[in-house]
Amino acid sequence: MSHIGELRRLFSQHLIKTGRIGGKYAKILGAEQDERLKADYDVLYSPDEEDAQECASDAREFLSAIKNYLKEQGINLDVEERS
């Protein structure tokens, strides 16, 4: 199994099936990974602005959900900015 397939499997096994994270985030993760693969390996792939903005919005929502989950687990990811 590829590392991408393994990531999806483990994400589902440990976070979705246990109810810790909503199922929509597995779909977002999969869609974002698929888009990245197309961008990396399909020389003819050219996303339009609307698709790119939708991906960015989904990514922000996904990251927010993960940060909230980690915060619930006592893990704080807020990092002070360094100058």
N, C-alpha and C positions, 0 to 999 in steps of 0.2 A: 504494500500500500504506500502511496506517495505521502510525503510529509503533510501535504495539504489535506489529503483524505484522512490522515491520522488526526490532524488537528480538529477537523470537523467531527470525527467520531468521538474523540475525547471531550470536546466541548459539549456535545449532545449528551454523552454518557454522564458526565459529572455535573453539568449545570442545567441542562434542559429537562432531562428525564427525572431529575431530583426536584424539579420545581424551583430551583434557586434563581433561574433567569427565565424570562418568557420565551416561548418558542419562536416568536418573530425575530429574535436576535440570532438564532441559528440560520434563518433565511437571509438576514442581512449579511452575516459573516460569509455564507456561501456565495451570495451575489457579488460581494466586494472581492472575494478571492477570484471568482470567475472573470470579473472585469480586469483585475490585475494580470491574470494569465493572458487574456486577449491583448492587453496593452504591451506585455513583454514579448509575446511570441507571434502575434498576427501582424505582419508588416502592413496590411491593408486596413487595420482597425483604426478608426478615428471617431471617438465619441463626440457627440454634439454637446453644446453647452448645457442644455437641459438635462441630459443624462449625467453629465459631470456634476452639476449642482445637486441632483437627486442622490448621487453616490456620496457626495460630501455631507449632505444632510443626514443620510442614513448612518454614515460613519460617526458623526457627532452624537447621534442618538445612541448608537451602540456603545461608544466610549462612555457616555454618561451612565448608561445602565451598568456597565462593568465597574465603573468607579463607585457607584452607589452600592453595588454588591460587595465590593472590597471594603468599603467603609463600614457596612453592616458586620463584616467579619473582623473589624478592628484594624484594618490596614488602611493607612492614610497615604494617599499619593500626592497630596498637595506639597509641592516643592517650592521653597523660597527661591526667588530669582536671584541670581548672582550677578554682580556688576563686573 
